Amino acid sequence: MAFFPARLSLQRLLTIPFVLLVLALALVIGALSYSAGSAAVDTVSAKLLKETVLRIGQAIERHVIGSGAVLEAAFPDGMPAPGDLRDETPALRTRFWIATSLHRDPNNYVYYGNRRGQFMGLWRYSADDAELRLKLKAEDARDISRFKGIAGELQPPQREQRLFDPRQRPWYQAGLRTDLQTWTSIYVDFRTQDLVATRARRVMGADGSVEGVVATDVSLRALDDFVRRLQISKNGFAFIVEPGGQIIAASNASNLRRKGDGSADRVMATAADAPLLAATYLNLKPYLADVQLAGPGSMRFAGPDGEAIEAGYARVIDSAGLDWTVVVAVPRADFMAGVTKSVLQTVVAGVLAALLVLAIGLFIVRWVSRDLRRLADGAQRVGLGDLDTPLGPQRTVEFSVLANSFDRMQKNLRTDRLTGLSNRDAVLHRLDERMANSRRRADEPMLALLFVDLDRFKSVNDTYGHDAGDRVLLEMGRRLRHVVRDSDMVARWAGDEFVVLLDSVSDAAAPERVRSQIEDCLREPVAVTEHDDPVTLGGAVGMAMFPIDAADPQELIRVADEDMYRRKPVGNTRW
């Protein structure tokens, strides 16, 4: 007992060792908890960041992928352009209406200019309201006429004051430089003051020479809104940048800087009004400059205040020249918040246990001090191990809670919240897994993918409201799940689109039967409200098989999507 003073009181002698033991135990458990939690965060955080980056990348692809189909609908590949717009203005107007119906948000404007200086554009304000912008002589200004419906009568035209020459526009020049589809530089639209990207493609004439360029605009406002709505963590953020560093969208900073005259300029990531975003871009810039960068990556760096920042990044590239970078950054303290809280709880519990031990010890000392004999008896019982004085409440820190939290987050990322079906991420994950197995095993059975698009769904929303639309989606999801086997996957792709993945099929006969059954169940009336009569929707079902029709997930989905559009009745969008 040399550690304690020689004349230590009985009260202290009985209580101090227990208090120190409990405090030491609490500190050891806290240190072990923090170490284990830190290791778990290192493992899981990188994976979570990469999955979040991929989720944003998929949102970008969904936002811009429709523009290619719009151009193809406006001028199908191989269809020669007229030498003079006067010859085919009605036919072009019909095709442009159909093209802007494919992805009206955000592709509500498609237009065409030719080498004669003629121009025709169709702008959709709503499902049945549009305007035609027409210029038949190079020396004339454009005439703008409003109309309703695909074949509605044109109202008296209003002529623009300024002269518009399509051949001088950046989209026209960009379209001439390549025989493929191409993206123009992102610019600020002078009317909406929003960021806009234009996709263009040149169109050949009957003689095989370049006759003109067709283009469509893609507003990036919805993409910026999507990034801002992301709930990453308390202090986490995400942003999308061009190769030059200009911000396309950001959750914690503006992508435009307003000037005194009401116009706006693009904002560079290095000059963002969020210092942490600027610091993240500067630290990632050497990695982002690597033209060989493939797949998502992650890194850790010190922020402006010295705090550790975890960041994930990936490039989004398409065949038309789009090259954007997605970045997600989270202060490490956000990931460690749960671990730190658990450690603090452990330490506090230890302190409370020590106080409890101290209180019990004082009570015992006072009790035995009343009588020396009783004190001796009590001391003897303590020596014999009969002292009923706990060292403190037993406590086990379960870090499986943190792992289960990440499991739930991953599950939520792969589940559609409305229907409870799998979502796009789950479909792509299953396809990647099955295709990888097929490459390793030659006897792996084929699989079929059915792409389902409901008819008249927008009419349900417009007529009965979004609650009715949600009820329709729930019912259609239930019907699709009832048609297929338990081993097959049913997923909500986007909006009123579903994907059915049929596993282990031997030929096209079985998927064709399932397709027929799905089309039958989609045509069955569905109750949209409790009081209104059921309505009949119907739908189109496209099909593609692996490995017959495609060798990778994106191509398989594209083939099924195109097959769906070929089967979808034109103009039958309302009842």
Secondary structure, DSSP 8 states (H G I E B T S, - for coil): -TTS-TT--HHHHHHHHHHHHHHHHHHHHHHHHHHHHHHHHHHHHHHHHHHHHHHHHHHHHHHHHHHHHHHHHHS-TT--B-SSGGGTHHHHHHHHHHHHHHTTTT--EEEEEETTS-EEEEEESSSSEEEEEEE-STTS--EEEEEESTT------EE-SS---GGGSHHHHHHHT-SS-EE---EE-TTT--EEEEEEEEEEBTTSSEEEEEEEEEE-HHHHHHHHH----SS-EEEEE-TT-BEEEESSS-SEEE-TTS-EEE-BGGG-S-HHHHHHHHHHHHHHT-TT--S-EEEEEE-TTS-EEEEEEEEEE-TTS-EEEEEEEEEHHHHHHHHHHHHHHHHHHHHHHHHHHHHHHHHHHHHHHT-HHHHHHHHHHHHTT-----SS------THHHHHHHHHHHHHHTB-TTT-SB-HHHHHHHHHHHHHHHHH-TT--EEEEEEEEESSHHHHHHHH-HHHHHHHHHHHHHHHHHHS-TTSEEEEEETTEEEEEEEEESSSHHHHHHHHHHHHHHHS-B--SSSS--B---EEEEEEEETTT-SSHHHHHHHHHHHHHHHS-TT----
